């Protein structure tokens, strides 16, 4: 007799013939047939209860031939489909898993498994940034080379001076309600009828009031010691009724006069290097004259290209503040300011050092990318 576990298309064929013969000749029950086979042949690799199930199934089928079973469906994760999914998704904008599933004639879960486990691809969101033209890229490349040459490529450089930089900038308007992000604000419910309105809607106000910030970032900490809120600074001027409160060259000079002592306090040897962006207000003759007469050094305005926000790490300071604010709900601008003051006080010097040290790395990345925009993974 063949073993019960013989494989292939003829598996169990002889056993089925014996079962059906005993059933036809003697009319025995399944238990009787099982006992006869168990004592006569002593089959290996199967228990008596397993043999009984086999006998019952054979009697029920009434044939020695195999009958098709449902079995496990054929896998759609073939090498060909994996290759097609890679071609459709790798570094391609908005391919869509559902569209790929329809194209490859499969459901969405296998496509998701292929992307995540077989191809190990990760989804990324685009970063908002202003467009870089060919002229911008060339200007950025020349600026990066010049700045690296003047202030050092790394701390090992003989003329490394990035640790003396005072990187300054204005932050865009901050309101009591932070910008809605559908990827962050997620909640779960049984159905949409059971969702409270305060969860379902991300409320926004048209023309919401807000304020701007000014700061200087150095390797020794932030300037000034407390946040400089521009709305409060502008309240020190007299304004006509209905007049828009804005920063102009004269007021910018007043602001710099207010923060110069803080710079001198952080750099008692008066050896810091001032930097501001290429805004038209910053390049007016009165402002240039004030900086020349009241600050020891500055980054030459001819060495700075436009659209260098991905190089100066103070932009990361604003991102840190906004990300922190997005975790809370505020009832007033006063509450927002109090939270910013707390962030400011807890912003450690070690973090400032890392951010300043990253400038030379960013500039080298700009050179490698021939003046194109850079991201964190580039440096």
BALUMFI-700776 format. One record per atom (N, C-alpha, C): x, y, z. Coordinates in steps of 0.02 Angstrom, whole numbers, padded with zeros to 5 digits, always signed. Layout:
N
XYZ ...
END
This chain:
379
+00042-00060+00000 +00000+00000+00000 +00044+00062+00000 +00021+00112-00035 +00057+00176-00034 +00042+00213+00030 +00087+00257+00047 +00079+00297+00108 +00023+00349+00098 -00011+00366+00151 -00065+00414+00148 -00040+00482+00122 +00022+00499+00138 +00048+00564+00120 +00085+00567+00054 +00073+00518+00010 +00102+00520-00056 +00077+00583-00091 +00124+00619-00125 +00105+00681-00158 +00095+00670-00232 +00067+00720-00265 +00056+00717-00336 -00018+00709-00352 -00034+00703-00418 -00104+00700-00439 -00137+00634-00417 -00096+00582-00407 -00123+00516-00388 -00122+00505-00313 -00116+00558-00275 -00113+00553-00203 -00177+00519-00176 -00168+00469-00132 -00223+00433-00099 -00266+00392-00147 -00243+00383-00209 -00285+00347-00257 -00299+00275-00235 -00246+00239-00214 -00255+00169-00193 -00297+00164-00130 -00289+00211-00085 -00328+00211-00023 -00403+00222-00039 -00416+00268-00084 -00486+00281-00102 -00518+00218-00134 -00478+00183-00176 -00504+00122-00208 -00521+00070-00155 -00479+00062-00104 -00492+00014-00051 -00555+00032-00011 -00560+00098+00005 -00619+00120+00043 -00683+00106+00005 -00686+00125-00058 -00747+00115-00097 -00761+00041-00111 -00709+00001-00117 -00719-00072-00127 -00751-00103-00066 -00723-00089-00007 -00751-00116+00055 -00823-00093+00066 -00836-00031+00047 -00904-00005+00055 -00952-00040+00008 -00930-00053-00054 -00974-00084-00103 -00984-00158-00090 -00930-00194-00070 -00935-00267-00061 -00970-00285+00004 -00949-00251+00059 -00975-00271+00125 -01027-00222+00154 -01032-00165+00125 -01079-00115+00150 -01060-00089+00218 -00996-00090+00233 -00973-00069+00300 -00982+00007+00310 -00986+00023+00374 -00989+00094+00392 -00919+00124+00388 -00916+00189+00395 -00852+00223+00393 -00807+00201+00450 -00835+00192+00510 -00796+00170+00568 -00767+00100+00557 -00807+00054+00528 -00785-00014+00516 -00729-00016+00464 -00738+00023+00411 -00686+00027+00359 -00622+00055+00389 -00628+00106+00430 -00569+00137+00461 -00531+00087+00504 -00569+00049+00544 -00538-00002+00588 -00501-00054+00547 -00531-00077+00492 -00500-00127+00449 -00435-00101+00418 -00437-00040+00391 -00377-00011+00361 -00323+00002+00413 -00344+00025+00472 -00295+00042+00525 -00258-00019+00550 -00294-00076+00560 -00263-00137+00585 -00224-00175+00531 -00247-00169+00470 -00216-00208+00416 -00153-00175+00388 -00154-00110+00381 -00099-00076+00346 -00055-00032+00390 -00082-00016+00451 -00043+00027+00497 -00010+00086+00460 -00050+00131+00432 -00023+00187+00393 +00019+00235+00434 +00069+00264+00402 +00113+00312+00436 +00087+00384+00424 +00109+00428+00466 +00098+00500+00458 +00025+00521+00457 -00018+00482+00489 -00088+00501+00495 -00116+00468+00558 -00159+00504+00594 -00190+00476+00654 -00253+00437+00634 -00281+00400+00682 -00341+00362+00667 -00400+00408+00653 -00404+00464+00690 -00458+00511+00677 -00450+00543+00608 -00387+00555+00588 -00375+00582+00522 -00394+00532+00468 -00380+00468+00480 -00400+00416+00432 -00476+00411+00427 -00510+00418+00485 -00583+00415+00485 -00612+00473+00443 -00584+00533+00450 -00607+00590+00410 -00596+00577+00336 -00538+00547+00320 -00523+00531+00250 -00573+00481+00221 -00590+00430+00261 -00638+00379+00239 -00707+00410+00228 -00730+00451+00276 -00795+00483+00268 -00798+00528+00206 -00745+00564+00195 -00743+00609+00137 -00744+00570+00072 -00708+00512+00072 -00706+00471+00011 -00774+00441-00004 -00808+00416+00049 -00875+00387+00039 -00924+00440+00013 -00918+00500+00041 -00963+00555+00021 -00952+00575-00052 -00889+00574-00073 -00874+00594-00141 -00894+00540-00191 -00885+00475-00172 -00906+00420-00214 -00863+00409-00275 -00802+00435-00275 -00757+00426-00332 -00685+00426-00308 -00643+00391-00347 -00572+00389-00329 -00534+00448-00357 -00565+00486-00402 -00531+00542-00434 -00536+00606-00391 -00484+00648-00398 -00485+00713-00363 -00539+00758-00392 -00569+00797-00349 -00616+00847-00371 -00588+00916-00355 -00600+00964-00397 -00571+01031-00385 -00598+01062-00321 -00554+01092-00283 -00573+01129-00223 -00559+01204-00234 -00588+01245-00190 -00578+01317-00198 -00504+01335-00190 -00473+01309-00136 -00401+01321-00126 -00383+01395-00119 -00319+01408-00114 -00295+01476-00109 -00291+01507-00179 -00319+01567-00188 -00317+01599-00254 -00245+01615-00275 -00234+01615-00339 -00168+01629-00365 -00145+01700-00345 -00084+01706-00322 -00058+01770-00299 -00050+01819-00357 -00069+01881-00343 -00060+01934-00393 +00009+01967-00386 +00044+01951-00332 +00110+01982-00321 +00164+01944-00359 +00157+01944-00424 +00207+01912-00467 +00264+01961-00480 +00320+01934-00503 +00377+01976-00518 +00360+02028-00572 +00318+02007-00619 +00299+02052-00672 +00257+02111-00645 +00209+02095-00602 +00167+02148-00573 +00207+02194-00527 +00255+02165-00491 +00298+02207-00447 +00339+02255-00490 +00365+02230-00546 +00404+02273-00591 +00360+02328-00621 +00298+02311-00639 +00253+02361-00668 +00234+02414-00616 +00223+02391-00553 +00207+02439-00499 +00265+02486-00486 +00325+02459-00488 +00385+02501-00478 +00390+02555-00532 +00378+02535-00594 +00383+02582-00650 +00330+02637-00643 +00270+02618-00619 +00215+02667-00614 +00223+02714-00554 +00258+02693-00501 +00259+02732-00439 +00325+02765-00421 +00381+02735-00440 +00445+02762-00418 +00459+02830-00449 +00461+02882-00405 +00475+02951-00427 +00428+02975-00482 +00365+02956-00476 +00313+02978-00523 +00260+03016-00483 +00237+03072-00509 +00189+03113-00473 +00119+03084-00477 +00088+03076-00418 +00018+03056-00411 -00002+02996-00454 +00032+02937-00449 +00011+02880-00489 -00055+02850-00465 -00066+02848-00398 -00128+02822-00371 -00130+02747-00365 -00141+02722-00304 -00142+02649-00293 -00203+02617-00327 -00259+02652-00324 -00320+02623-00355 -00312+02618-00431 -00281+02669-00461 -00270+02667-00533 -00223+02610-00551 -00171+02600-00510 -00124+02545-00522 -00160+02477-00515 -00202+02471-00464 -00239+02408-00454 -00283+02393-00515 -00316+02444-00541 -00358+02434-00599 -00317+02417-00661 -00259+02449-00667 -00215+02436-00724 -00188+02364-00723 -00172+02340-00663 -00142+02273-00656 -00194+02219-00642 -00258+02238-00644 -00312+02191-00633 -00307+02156-00566 -00301+02195-00513 -00298+02168-00446 -00332+02217-00399 -00343+02196-00337 -00372+02241-00288 -00319+02287-00259 -00340+02337-00220 -00294+02386-00194 -00246+02359-00141 -00268+02315-00094 -00222+02290-00042 -00158+02258-00068 -00160+02216-00120 -00097+02189-00146 -00050+02244-00173 -00079+02295-00204 -00039+02351-00229 -00004+02386-00170 -00043+02398-00117 -00015+02431-00058 +00041+02388-00028 +00032+02322-00027 +00082+02277+00001 +00145+02278-00042 +00136+02278-00108 +00193+02280-00154 +00234+02343-00142 +00201+02400-00138 +00236+02464-00129 +00272+02467-00062 +00240+02443-00010 +00267+02450+00058 +00320+02398+00074 +00306+02334+00056 +00350+02279+00077 +00397+02255+00022 +00371+02247-00039 +00414+02222-00093 +00461+02276-00119 +00434+02335-00131 +00475+02390-00158 +00501+02437-00105 +00471+02432-00044 +00493+02475+00013 +00491+02549-00004 +00439+02569-00039 +00430+02640-00057 +00392+02675-00001 +00407+02739+00009 +00374+02780+00060 +00342+02840+00027 +00282+02860+00050 +00250+02919+00021 +00280+02983+00048 +00286+03033+00007 +00311+03098+00028 +00265+03152+00000 +00260+03208+00038 +00220+03264+00014 +00267+03318-00013 +00242+03353-00063 +00282+03408-00091 +00292+03463-00039 +00349+03495-00043 +00364+03552+00000 +00349+03616-00038 +00312+03661-00007 +00296+03724-00040 +00359+03767-00047 +00372+03793-00105 +00431+03836-00116 +00420+03877-00180 +00452+03934-00182 +00448+03976-00242 +00490+03944-00298 +00470+03954-00359 +00503+03922-00415 +00572+03953-00427 +00620+03910-00444 +00689+03931-00459 +00698+03931-00535 +00712+03990-00563 +00725+03994-00635 +00799+03979-00648 +00817+03976-00711 +00886+03964-00730 +00931+04020-00704 +00907+04082-00709 +00946+04139-00684 +00954+04137-00608 +00900+04118-00574 +00903+04111-00501 +00955+04058-00481 +00952+04001-00515 +00998+03946-00499 +01071+03967-00509 +01084+04002-00563 +01153+04025-00576 +01175+04074-00522 +01130+04120-00503 +01146+04169-00450 +01157+04135-00383 +01115+04085-00367 +01123+04048-00305 +01188+04009-00303 +01207+03980-00359 +01270+03942-00363 +01330+03988-00351 +01331+04045-00383 +01387+04092-00374 +01389+04118-00302 +01330+04132-00274 +01327+04156-00205 +01354+04103-00156 +01333+04041-00166 +01355+03987-00121 +01431+03979-00124 +01459+03980-00184 +01532+03973-00191 +01568+04031-00156 +01543+04092-00165 +01575+04151-00136 +01571+04150-00059 +01514+04131-00032 +01505+04129+00041 +01549+04074+00072 +01553+04017+00040 +01597+03964+00066 +01670+03985+00065 +01689+04020+00013 +01758+04044+00007 +01775+04094+00061 +01728+04139+00077 +01741+04192+00126 +01737+04168+00198 +01687+04124+00213 +01673+04109+00283 +01686+04036+00302 +01713+03996+00256 +01735+03929+00274 +01686+03874+00254 +01714+03817+00235 +01674+03760+00214 +01655+03715+00272 +01694+03717+00326 +01679+03677+00385 +01718+03706+00444 +01705+03680+00504 +01739+03705+00564 +01814+03694+00561 +01836+03647+00519 +01908+03634+00512 +01942+03687+00468 +01902+03727+00435 +01931+03779+00391 +01969+03831+00432 +02022+03857+00404 +02064+03906+00439 +02026+03971+00452 +01982+03990+00406 +01946+04053+00412 +01872+04043+00426 +01856+03990+00463 +01786+03976+00479 +01756+04032+00522 +01701+04062+00498 +01671+04118+00534 +01595+04113+00541 +01566+04056+00523 +01494+04050+00527 +01469+04054+00598 +01512+04036+00647 +01490+04040+00717 +01485+04112+00742 +01505+04160+00701 +01499+04231+00719 +01439+04264+00685 +01401+04226+00647 +01346+04254+00609 +01286+04271+00653 +01252+04326+00634 +01187+04343+00662 +01138+04342+00603 +01101+04287+00596 +01055+04276+00540 +00986+04304+00560 +00961+04354+00525 +00900+04388+00545 +00845+04381+00492 +00783+04388+00515 +00727+04383+00468 +00662+04400+00503 +00611+04417+00463 +00543+04425+00487 +00505+04360+00476 +00463+04343+00523 +00419+04285+00515 +00352+04308+00486 +00323+04267+00442 +00257+04284+00415 +00204+04286+00469 +00146+04310+00451 +00093+04321+00499 +00072+04257+00535 +00064+04263+00601 +00041+04208+00643 -00025+04229+00674 -00076+04187+00670 -00141+04202+00698 -00158+04157+00756 -00218+04168+00785 -00240+04127+00842 -00255+04056+00819 -00279+04048+00756 -00293+03982+00728 -00239+03965+00677 -00208+03908+00686 -00156+03888+00640 -00187+03858+00578 -00150+03860+00523 -00175+03836+00459 -00196+03763+00464 -00255+03748+00437 -00282+03680+00440 -00241+03632+00397 -00223+03575+00426 -00186+03524+00390 -00225+03459+00395 -00255+03437+00340 -00298+03377+00341 -00259+03314+00356 -00192+03315+00348 -00152+03256+00363 -00140+03248+00438 -00147+03303+00476 -00134+03302+00547 -00199+03294+00587 -00250+03333+00569 -00313+03333+00607 -00356+03275+00583 -00350+03218+00617 -00386+03157+00599 -00425+03133+00661 -00485+03107+00650 -00524+03078+00704 -00562+03018+00676 -00587+02975+00721 -00622+02915+00701 -00693+02914+00729 -00739+02886+00693 -00809+02881+00714 -00842+02823+00678 -00900+02801+00705 -00936+02746+00673 -00968+02768+00608 -00995+02829+00606 -01023+02857+00545 -01024+02933+00552 -01034+02968+00496 -01030+03041+00497 -01086+03074+00536 -01141+03038+00549 -01197+03067+00586 -01181+03073+00661 -01134+03032+00684 -01118+03033+00756 -01060+03079+00773 -01035+03115+00724 -00977+03159+00735 -00999+03227+00761 -00974+03249+00818 -00991+03317+00842 -00964+03369+00793 -01000+03425+00787 -00981+03476+00738 -00913+03506+00753 -00895+03510+00819 -00830+03539+00835 -00772+03495+00812 -00786+03430+00799 -00735+03385+00772 -00737+03385+00696 -00797+03389+00669 -00806+03380+00597 -00779+03438+00556 -00784+03499+00583 -00764+03558+00545 -00699+03588+00572 -00657+03610+00525 -00597+03649+00543 -00615+03722+00529 -00635+03758+00581 -00660+03826+00572 -00604+03874+00554 -00618+03918+00507 -00572+03970+00487 -00609+04036+00483 -00573+04089+00494 -00602+04155+00490 -00570+04194+00433 -00613+04228+00394 -00586+04270+00341 -00554+04332+00371 -00497+04351+00343 -00461+04411+00365 -00445+04408+00439 -00422+04351+00461 -00406+04342+00532 -00346+04386+00551 -00350+04415+00610 -00295+04457+00635 -00236+04413+00654 -00177+04443+00649 -00116+04407+00668 -00060+04456+00681 -00001+04430+00689 +00058+04472+00703 +00119+04440+00672 +00171+04480+00664 +00235+04456+00638 +00288+04457+00693 +00341+04421+00680 +00398+04418+00726 +00461+04439+00691 +00510+04462+00730 +00577+04473+00704 +00625+04438+00751 +00677+04407+00723 +00725+04373+00766 +00793+04371+00732 +00843+04363+00774 +00911+04348+00751 +00933+04281+00779 +00961+04239+00736 +00984+04173+00757 +01060+04173+00757 +01091+04152+00813 +01163+04148+00818 +01182+04082+00850 +01246+04067+00849 +01270+04006+00881 +01269+04011+00956 +01255+04070+00982 +01255+04081+01055 +01184+04092+01082 +01134+04086+01040 +01066+04094+01062 +01026+04139+01016 +00965+04154+01037 +00920+04196+00996 +00926+04269+01017 +00914+04313+00968 +00914+04385+00980 +00845+04412+00958 +00814+04453+01002 +00832+04469+01072 +00814+04413+01119 +00821+04425+01185 +00808+04372+01233 +00735+04352+01233 +00690+04399+01219 +00619+04384+01213 +00596+04401+01142 +00543+04368+01118 +00521+04380+01049 +00504+04454+01037 +00521+04478+00978 +00505+04546+00959 +00444+04544+00914 +00386+04561+00944 +00323+04560+00907 +00315+04625+00870 +00308+04621+00804 +00308+04681+00762 +00247+04725+00775 +00189+04695+00791 +00130+04736+00804 +00140+04781+00865 +00173+04753+00916 +00187+04792+00976 +00240+04845+00962 +00289+04827+00920 +00340+04875+00902 +00310+04934+00863 +00264+04920+00817 +00234+04973+00777 +00185+05016+00817 +00159+04989+00872 +00114+05028+00914 +00150+05087+00947 +00216+05088+00945 +00254+05143+00973 +00254+05205+00929 +00225+05200+00870 +00222+05257+00823 +00151+05287+00824 +00147+05348+00802 +00082+05380+00794 +00057+05365+00724 -00006+05345+00720 -00035+05326+00656 -00100+05365+00644 -00111+05385+00583 -00174+05417+00565 -00229+05364+00564 -00289+05385+00574 -00345+05339+00575 -00351+05303+00508 -00352+05237+00511 -00358+05197+00450 -00292+05184+00415 -00238+05213+00439 -00173+05204+00407 -00146+05133+00421 -00120+05102+00370 -00094+05034+00378 -00027+05035+00413 -00020+04994+00464 +00041+04991+00502 +00090+04943+00468 +00143+04970+00441 +00192+04930+00404 +00263+04950+00424 +00311+04908+00404 +00382+04922+00414 +00409+04956+00351 +00442+05013+00361 +00478+05045+00306 +00551+05051+00326 +00591+05084+00286 +00663+05088+00299 +00677+05123+00365 +00642+05177+00379 +00653+05214+00441 +00636+05172+00503 +00580+05139+00500 +00560+05098+00557 +00605+05037+00564 +00630+05011+00508 +00676+04954+00511 +00741+04976+00546 +00764+05036+00532 +00823+05062+00567 +00809+05068+00641 +00750+05092+00659 +00732+05096+00730 +00733+05027+00763 +00709+04977+00726 +00709+04909+00752 +00780+04884+00764 +00824+04897+00715 +00894+04876+00722 +00927+04912+00781 +00912+04975+00790 +00939+05012+00847 +00919+04979+00913 +00860+04951+00914 +00834+04919+00974 +00869+04853+00989 +00892+04818+00937 +00921+04751+00948 +00997+04750+00946 +01029+04803+00923 +01102+04805+00922 +01132+04791+00991 +01106+04820+01045 +01135+04804+01111 +01132+04729+01128 +01079+04695+01106 +01075+04623+01118 +01128+04585+01080 +01144+04608+01019 +01198+04577+00980 +01265+04587+01015 +01277+04648+01039 +01340+04664+01073 +01347+04626+01138 +01290+04611+01170 +01292+04573+01232 +01313+04500+01219 +01287+04472+01165 +01306+04403+01148 +01377+04398+01120 +01400+04452+01088 +01467+04453+01059 +01505+04513+01090 +01530+04504+01151 +01563+04560+01186 +01625+04586+01150 +01656+04545+01108 +01714+04568+01070 +01693+04607+01007 +01628+04616+00998 +01601+04653+00942 +01629+04627+00875 +01627+04560+00868 +01655+04529+00808 +01602+04489+00770 +01539+04505+00780 +01486+04469+00745 +01480+04494+00673 +01447+04451+00632 +01436+04467+00561 +01361+04467+00548 +01335+04524+00528 +01263+04533+00520 +01240+04508+00452 +01180+04478+00451 +01150+04456+00388 +01076+04470+00390 +01050+04499+00336 +00978+04502+00325 +00965+04486+00252 +00902+04475+00235 +00887+04451+00167 +00888+04509+00116 +00868+04492+00055 +00874+04540+00000 +00812+04583-00009 +00772+04591+00043 +00713+04634+00038 +00734+04705+00018 +00690+04739-00020 +00707+04806-00044 +00718+04855+00014 +00680+04847+00068 +00688+04891+00127 +00759+04883+00155 +00784+04822+00156 +00850+04809+00185 +00906+04838+00142 +00891+04853+00080 +00943+04877+00033 +00937+04952+00018 +00896+04986+00055 +00891+05059+00045 +00954+05093+00073 +00974+05149+00044 +01035+05184+00067 +01036+05199+00142 +00981+05223+00172 +00984+05237+00244 +00998+05174+00286 +00968+05118+00268 +00979+05057+00305 +01051+05033+00296 +01076+05033+00235 +01145+05012+00222 +01194+05056+00260 +01180+05121+00264 +01223+05166+00301 +01222+05151+00375 +01163+05138+00403 +01158+05123+00474 +01197+05060+00491 +01188+05008+00451 +01223+04945+00464 +01299+04955+00461 +01321+04993+00412 +01393+05005+00403 +01422+05043+00463 +01383+05089+00491 +01409+05132+00545 +01401+05100+00614 +01355+05052+00622 +01339+05028+00689 +01353+04953+00700 +01374+04919+00648 +01389+04847+00655 +01459+04834+00629 +01496+04788+00662 +01566+04777+00643 +01574+04749+00572 +01532+04700+00554 +01537+04670+00488 +01467+04650+00465 +01460+04640+00401 +01399+04612+00373 +01417+04569+00313 +01374+04523+00295 +01382+04486+00233 +01370+04535+00176 +01418+04539+00131 +01413+04586+00075 +01348+04573+00036 +01312+04628+00023 +01248+04620-00012 +01258+04591-00082 +01317+04600-00111 +01331+04573-00178 +01344+04498-00176 +01355+04471-00115 +01368+04399-00108 +01304+04360-00096 +01248+04394-00087 +01185+04360-00072 +01140+04359-00132 +01119+04301-00151 +01070+04293-00205 +01000+04296-00177 +00951+04307-00220 +00882+04304-00198 +00861+04231-00191 +00807+04220-00155 +00779+04153-00145 +00829+04105-00114 +00858+04127-00058 +00905+04084-00022 +00875+04060+00044 +00808+04058+00048 +00776+04040+00111 +00790+03968+00133 +00808+03925+00085 +00825+03856+00104 +00896+03851+00131 +00933+03905+00130 +01002+03905+00156 +01004+03932+00227 +00967+03987+00240 +00970+04018+00306 +00925+03981+00355 +00954+03954+00410 +00916+03910+00455 +00864+03946+00498 +00862+04012+00495 +00811+04046+00535 +00741+04027+00511 +00736+04006+00448 +00672+03981+00423 +00649+03920+00462 +00698+03880+00486 +00681+03822+00527 +00655+03842+00595 +00680+03899+00621 +00654+03925+00684 +00580+03940+00678 +00560+03973+00623 +00489+03988+00613 +00449+03924+00607 +00476+03873+00573 +00441+03809+00566 +00431+03775+00633 +00483+03778+00676 +00478+03748+00742 +00423+03781+00782 +00420+03847+00779 +00368+03884+00816 +00299+03866+00789 +00290+03866+00724 +00224+03852+00695 +00202+03780+00710 +00248+03732+00706 +00231+03663+00721 +00210+03655+00793 +00243+03691+00838 +00224+03687+00909 +00155+03718+00919 +00142+03775+00888 +00078+03808+00896 +00020+03766+00868 +00034+03726+00817 -00018+03685+00786 -00045+03631+00832 -00011+03618+00887 -00033+03567+00935 -00086+03592+00983 -00097+03658+00984 -00142+03688+01033 -00197+03727+00999 -00249+03741+01037 -00301+03787+01016 -00298+03848+01061 -00300+03907+01030 -00293+03969+01067 -00356+04011+01061 -00372+04046+01115 -00431+04089+01115 -00415+04161+01095 -00352+04179+01098 -00333+04248+01081 -00261+04251+01058 -00243+04307+01027 -00174+04318+01005 -00128+04323+01066 -00154+04347+01121 -00114+04352+01182 -00090+04283+01204 -00135+04233+01200 -00116+04164+01219 -00063+04137+01172 -00069+04154+01107 -00019+04131+01058 +00049+04161+01075 +00050+04225+01091 +00113+04258+01108 +00145+04228+01170 +00104+04211+01220 +00131+04180+01281 +00163+04113+01265 +00133+04076+01220 +00162+04011+01201 +00228+04021+01164 +00231+04072+01120 +00293+04086+01084 +00348+04107+01132 +00330+04145+01183 +00380+04165+01233 +00408+04104+01269 +00364+04055+01284 +00387+03993+01316 +00434+03955+01270 +00417+03950+01206 +00460+03916+01157 +00528+03951+01155 +00526+04017+01154 +00587+04057+01149 +00633+04044+01208 +00605+04043+01268 +00645+04034+01329 +00676+03964+01332 +00642+03915+01303 +00666+03846+01306 +00706+03825+01245 +00719+03874+01200 +00758+03858+01139 +00832+03855+01159 +00860+03795+01160 +00927+03786+01189 +00982+03809+01141 +01039+03826+01171 +01097+03849+01132 +01124+03794+01088 +01119+03731+01111 +01144+03675+01071 +01109+03670+01004 +01043+03682+01006 +01005+03681+00943 +01026+03738+00898 +01040+03796+00927 +01063+03854+00888 +01129+03838+00853 +01175+03805+00890 +01240+03788+00862 +01232+03741+00802 +01189+03691+00809 +01178+03644+00753 +01149+03679+00693 +01103+03725+00704 +01071+03761+00649 +01122+03805+00613 +01164+03840+00651 +01215+03883+00619 +01267+03840+00583 +01287+03784+00613 +01336+03740+00581 +01310+03711+00516 +01244+03708+00508 +01215+03678+00447 +01221+03724+00387 +01237+03789+00398 +01238+03836+00342 +01289+03815+00289 +01350+03800+00311 +01402+03781+00263 +01383+03716+00227 +01350+03670+00262 +01328+03608+00231 +01274+03623+00178 +01230+03669+00194 +01178+03687+00146 +01208+03719+00084 +01256+03763+00095 +01287+03797+00037 +01323+03746-00007 +01357+03698+00023 +01390+03646-00017 +01340+03605-00056 +01281+03594-00026 +01228+03558-00061 +01202+03599-00120 +01197+03665-00112 +01176+03708-00167 +01226+03703-00225 +01290+03700-00208 +01342+03694-00260 +01335+03627-00296 +01325+03573-00257 +01318+03507-00288 +01258+03503-00334 +01205+03539-00315 +01144+03537-00356 +01141+03594-00406 +01197+03626-00417 +01202+03678-00468 +01151+03734-00458 +01141+03753-00396 +01098+03810-00380 +01025+03794-00371 +01005+03731-00380 +00935+03712-00371 +00917+03710-00297 +00853+03707-00282 +00831+03705-00212 +00856+03641-00178 +00866+03647-00112 +00890+03590-00073 +00840+03574-00018 +00843+03512+00005 +00803+03491+00062 +00850+03459+00113 +00822+03438+00170 +00862+03411+00225 +00904+03352+00202 +00877+03310+00158 +00915+03251+00137 +00975+03267+00092 +00981+03330+00071 +01036+03349+00026 +01099+03369+00065 +01094+03379+00130 +01153+03399+00169 +01158+03362+00235 
END
